[in-house]
Amino acid sequence: MSGYKLNKLTDCNWVNLFEVRFTRKKQMDKSWLMCSRKDRPIEGATEADIVLIVPTIESKEGKRLVVTKEFRVPIWDYEYGFPTGLIDDGEDIASAVSRELKEETGLDLAKINHISRPVFSSAGLTDESCHIVLVEARGEASDRWSEDSEDIEVILLDVDGIRDLLASKKKIAAKAWGLLYHYASMGRID
């Protein structure tokens, strides 16, 4: 890609702010601010940063969707979504899924059913993308493997629970809302 120049404005561990100077169509020398987890944003945008894991689990009451309730500093509240985490350097998707599922829920990966190509989180703000990974999990939910900085509660929802969550005023992650709506509309958890 040509026609742009990056200027790194911060030097932080997990995410940085960049100014992008560019020319597009008839516009002359424009500027855009963006954040990125990558050392080389824009050109590295085809590689996902994170995995978003959509787990189901068999329970005595039937199949349940594993949802997380996680405290998020930027909204100073809890957000309902799915286990999510960074893909470490050199780590394959399946390993990242297994590790993050265990860390955030205490559950073990039983089977990967689908891995999406990278999808973008908020392209007006960041080049961050994720693989949405549909999985089957097993075990007992636990916060034993969570990092001290994480405040995560695991919730196992049936279809009625999903519908209740969607009807509530609780904050729901954008990437989770569509999947929750799908399960609610279908009336079953596949």
LINZIVEN-V878085 format. One record per residue. RES is the residue in one letter. PSI is psi in whole degrees, -180 to 180 (999 if undefined). Layout:
# LINZIVEN-V878085
<<RES:PSI> <RES:PSI>>
This chain:
# LINZIVEN-V878085
<<M:133> <S:175> <G:12> <Y:159> <K:133> <L:141> <N:112> <K:122> <L:-20> <T:167> <D:77> <C:167> <N:-48> <W:-27> <V:147> <N:159> <L:135> <F:146> <E:132> <V:117> <R:131> <F:165> <T:128> <R:135> <K:-124> <K:0> <Q:137> <M:132> <D:83> <K:166> <S:142> <W:137> <L:137> <M:159> <C:155> <S:150> <R:-10> <K:154> <D:-31> <R:81> <P:167> <I:-64> <E:-25> <G:10> <A:-13> <T:-10> <E:128> <A:145> <D:-34> <I:165> <V:136> <L:118> <I:126> <V:92> <P:145> <T:157> <I:143> <E:133> <S:175> <K:-30> <E:-2> <G:-173> <K:137> <R:152> <L:132> <V:115> <V:145> <T:147> <K:105> <E:134> <F:130> <R:118> <V:-46> <P:-24> <I:-2> <W:49> <D:178> <Y:142> <E:134> <Y:131> <G:-143> <F:159> <P:134> <T:144> <G:163> <L:146> <I:119> <D:155> <D:129> <G:-1> <E:137> <D:166> <I:-46> <A:-40> <S:-41> <A:-42> <V:-49> <S:-46> <R:-50> <E:-38> <L:-44> <K:-47> <E:-41> <E:-21> <T:-18> <G:-4> <L:157> <D:147> <L:124> <A:-42> <K:139> <I:123> <N:-29> <H:142> <I:121> <S:161> <R:169> <P:132> <V:149> <F:141> <S:-53> <S:82> <A:-12> <G:-14> <L:-35> <T:159> <D:9> <E:135> <S:163> <C:158> <H:126> <I:123> <V:118> <L:124> <V:164> <E:135> <A:166> <R:162> <G:-164> <E:133> <A:141> <S:151> <D:14> <R:-33> <W:2> <S:150> <E:155> <D:-29> <S:-9> <E:138> <D:89> <I:132> <E:136> <V:132> <I:130> <L:116> <L:138> <D:-177> <V:-43> <D:-39> <G:-38> <I:-45> <R:-41> <D:-43> <L:-46> <L:-32> <A:-12> <S:176> <K:14> <K:152> <K:125> <I:134> <A:139> <A:-43> <K:-21> <A:-32> <W:-48> <G:-40> <L:-41> <L:-44> <Y:-41> <H:-52> <Y:-40> <A:-43> <S:-40> <M:-26> <G:17> <R:159> <I:115> <D:999>>
